[in-house]
Amino acid sequence: MRVAMYYNNRDVRIQEMQTPEIGPGELLVKVMASGICGSDVMEWYRIKKAPLVLGHEIAGEIAGVGIGVKNFKVGDRVTVAHHVPCNTCHYCLNGHYSVCDTLRTTNFYPGGFAEYLRVPPINVDRGTFILPDEVSYEEGTFAEPLACTLLGQRKAGLRPGQSVLVIGSGISGLLHILLAKALGAGRIFAVDITDYRLTMARQCGADFAFHAREDVPALVRKHNGGRLIDIVIVCTGAPAAIQQAFNSADRGGTVLLFAPTEPNVTTPINIWDLWRNCNSIVLSYAGPPDDTAACIELIRAGRVNVRDLITHRLPLADTALGFKLVAEARESVKVIIEPHK
């Protein structure tokens, strides 16, 4: 089979690999669509393990079923989570699935930018989901990133009517805007450094969109009844954006740090202001199975329209172009790779 082998953001090669053989309890999935995630182009993070086949936002058709698999059959349309929790450790039992050791070590093989992949038994058991007929393969690729978004907003405690500021309007930020609107948020504000993404933010439901170089707290006060923001969501690792988030949170407000920085990056925090204003800082990573199932339903019901976020659909042979588009972050949002086209 063909795969797109990642060496670095500027070197992604189409190569041949043996189609995975499956064992008991496993699945072979024919990958029909695979989204390029912003984390796929975090070169400082990915290059340490290169060369490898990336791709974790996938949807496809079951092409093979291992002995003992009872809940799936050949021909089923599915999306598969690459990371799954054990559900039995101290962290899982206390609701902290994202820090489960099992979640951080599980994966399917070789990756989503391939014609086929093997799903291990634990991923079959708690990370494989049937796609409803109303959900296309390309829409199915959003189950994983939208689940991450839902977990983040749950951890931030978003309630209907609350104001939301999303800093960084790439794919993660736009999903946060769409989901916050679906969950009944009040005024939604967006910030970015490019006009293209600010336009996309407005199209996704942001009531106001500002360039990052502007005085965002002042503009928020102007358009939010003199108040700052209830829930500030940071979807970029830029230290300036993190500082902007602290400056934009209202008394009693919450800052959700959704995107990582590079390791060892620090930013000053005024503890006195946080204490005096009773602010909360929460962090979020990954999305547990329940959130994935919930997000498939949100997509099926049309509550979150992910289709309009797709700006490019490319065959596997053009995966290198897809990585270039995502890494440059200019006029692209979601790039979908279709391995069998």
N, C-alpha and C positions, 0 to 999 in steps of 0.2 A: 504494500500500500504506500501511498504518498503521504509525507508529512512536511510541515514547515518547521525546519530546525532553526532555533534561535541561537545566534552567536553574540550579537549585540543589536542595538536598535537599528543599525545601518547594515546589518548582515543577517538576513533571514533567508535560508536556502531551502529549496524544495529537494527533498531526498527520499530514497526508498527505505522502508523498514518492513520487516515481516509483520503481517497482520497478527495481532495478539491471539494466542490460543487461550481459551477459557477453561477453568476447572470447576469443580463442584461449587455451587452457590454463586457463581459469577454470571455476568452478562457480557455479551458483545454488542456494542451499540454502533450503528452506522451514523456518523455525525453529519447532520444535515445543515446545521448552522452553529457558528461559534463566534461569540463577540470578543472583540479586543478590549480588554479592561485597561483603565489608566494605570493599574499596578503592573500590567505586562510591560509597560515602557519605562518603569522605574529602574533604569539601568543599574544604578548603584546596588539595587536589591537583587536583580535577576542575574547579572553577569557572573556572580560568584558560582552559580551552578551550571553555567553554559558549557558546552552546548546542550540544549534540551528542547523538548516540544512543550510550548506553553499552551494556554487556552483552558479556562475553567468555566466559562459561561456557555454551556452547550445545550443543544436539543437535537434529538435524532430518533432513529427507529431501531428497535431491538432486532438484531440480526442473528443472535445466538443465545441460547438459554442453557446454563449449566445444570448438572444433576442436582436436584433438591430445591430448585427455585420454583415456588408455587404461585407467587402473586403476579408474575409477568409472563408474557408469551411473545414469540416471534411476531413482529409486525406492530407491536405496541409503540405508540408515540410517547416519548418520555423526555424529561429533563433530569439531569443527574448532578447532585452536589459533589464537588470534589473533596471538601472537608466535612466530616461528620463527627459528632460527639459520641462518647461512649454511653452517656446517659446514666452511669452508675458511680462515677467518682465523686469526691467531695465537692468539686466545683459544679458539676452538672446537677447534683442533687440540691445545690443552693442557687441554681438558675444562672450560673456563670459559664455557660457552654463555650464561650469564645476562648476561655483559657484552659479548656480541657486538653490534656496532653495528647489524647487520641485525635481530637479535631486537628491539632497542629501537625500531625504526622500522616493522616490519611490522604489519599488521592486516587484518582483513576489513572490508567496508563494507556498511551504515553502522554496524552494531553489533548486538548480540544482542537488544535490545528492539525488534524489528522483525519484520514478517511474513516478510520474505525478506532474505537478504544475499548479497553477491558475494564469492567466495573467490579471491584473486589466485593466479597460477601458483605462486609459491614456497610459499604456504600449502597449495595442492593437493598439491604435491610432497612436503612434509615435515611437514605439520600437519593432514592430514585422515585420520581413522581410521574404519574400518567398525565399527559397533556389533554385537556378537554378538546373536543373537536373544534370549538370556537377559537382556540389559541394556536396560531401558526408556529412553525418551528422558530422563525426569527423572533417572534414575541416570547417564545419559551426561553430564549437565551437571557431574558431579563429577570427570570425568577430568582436567580442567585443575587445579582446586584440590588434588586428591589427588596429582597429579604434583609440584606445588610442595612438598607435604608430604613426599613420598618423597625428593626431592632434598635437602631440609633434613636429614632423618634420616640419609641416606647421608653428607652432609658432616659431620654431627656424629659419625659413626662408631658409631652405635647397634649394639650386639651383644646377642644373646640373654642374658637374665638380668640385664642392667643395670637399675638403677633410673632412673626418668624422672619429672621434675616439669614439668608444663605450667602456665605462669602466663598466665592469660587463657583462659577456657573458652567463647569464642564459637565460630563455625564452624571457624576454623583450629585452635583448640585441641582441639576435639572430634575433628577429623580426625587430629590428631597422637596423641590417645589411642587411637583405633580402630586406626591403623596401627601404633603401637608395640606394642599388644597382639597384632596379627596377626604382627608380626615377632619375637615371643618375648621382649619386655621382661619384666623382673622386676616389682617393685612399681612401680605407677604412681600418682603423686600429682597432684592438680589444685588450682588456686587460681583464685578469681574474686571479684568484688565483689557478685554477686547470687546469691540462693538458688536461683533457677530454673536458672541455668547450672551451679551446683554439683550440682544433682540430675541434670541432663543428663550431666555428666561421670561421675557414678557409673553411670548407665545405659549409658554408652559403654565402661565397663570400668575406670575409675579405682578403685583400691583405697581411696584416702582422698581426701577433698576438703575444703579449708580455705578459710575466708573470708580475703581479703587482709589484713584488719586484724589477724589473729592473728599470733603469733610462729611463722611458717612454718618457719624452720630448726629451732627447738626441737621442733615437732611432727613434722617429718621424722625427726629423730634418735630420737624416742620410738618411731616406728613402722617404722624402718628399721635396727634393730639397732645404734643408736648412731652410725650414719654419715649423712653428708649424701648428696647426689644425684650419680649418675654423669653424667646428661645432663639439663640444665635447658633447657627450650624456652620462649622468651618470645614470646607471641602477642598482645601489646599494646604500644603505644608509650609507655605511661606511664613516666616516669623512675623512679618509686618501684618499679615492677615490675622494671625493669632492675637496680636496686640490690638488690632482694630476690633476684633470680637469682644475682648474685655471692655473696650471703651464704649461698646454699643449695647451692652447688656443692661437692662433696667434693674432696679432694686428688686431682689427676689428672683431675678432671671437666671437662666441656665445657659452655659456655653457648652455645646457639644463639639468636641474635637474628633471629627470623623475621618480626616485624612492624616496620614503619618508624615512626620518630617524625616529627613535622613538621620541616622544614628548620631547621638551626642550633640544635636542641635539644642540650644537652650534659648529661652526668651524670658525677659524679666516679668515678674508677676507682683503686683502691688497687693500684698496680703491684707494690708489695712483696709483698702477699698473693698476687697472681696468680703472681708469680715463685716465691715460696716454696712455693706449693701446686701448681705446675706445671699451672695451669688453661689451657684453650684457649678462645678466643672465635671462633666462626664465624658467618657471615652467609649468608643464602640468599634468592634471588629467582628466581621463575619455575620452569619445569620443562621440560627438553629432551624431544624426541620419544620417546626410548627409555623415559623414565619415564612418559610418557603411555600408551604401549602397555602397559607393565607394570601400570599402575593400572587400565586397562580390564579386564585379566585378573583382577586382585585383586577387582574388583567382580563380574565374571562368575562367578568361583568362589565367591563368598559369603564371601571372607576378610575383606572390609571392607564392613560393612552400612551403606551411605549412606542408604538409603531412610528409615530411622527418624530421620534428621536433618531431614527436610523437615517444617516446621511449617505452611507456608502454600503453597497453589497458587492463583494469581490469574490472571485474564484480562489481556490487554494493557491494557484500559481501566482497570484498577486498579493500574497500575504505580506511581502516586504513593503509594498506600497501602502498597505493598511497600517503597518507599524510606523511608517514615515508620517502618514496623516495624523495618527494619534499622538505621536511624539511631538510633532510641530504644534499641535493644538491651535490651529488657525480656523479653517472653515470646515471642520468636521465635528461630529458629536459621537454618534455610535457607528462604528465600522463593523460590519458582519462579514465573516468569512464563510463561504458555502463550499465545503470540500468536494462535493460531487458535481460541481458545475464548471 
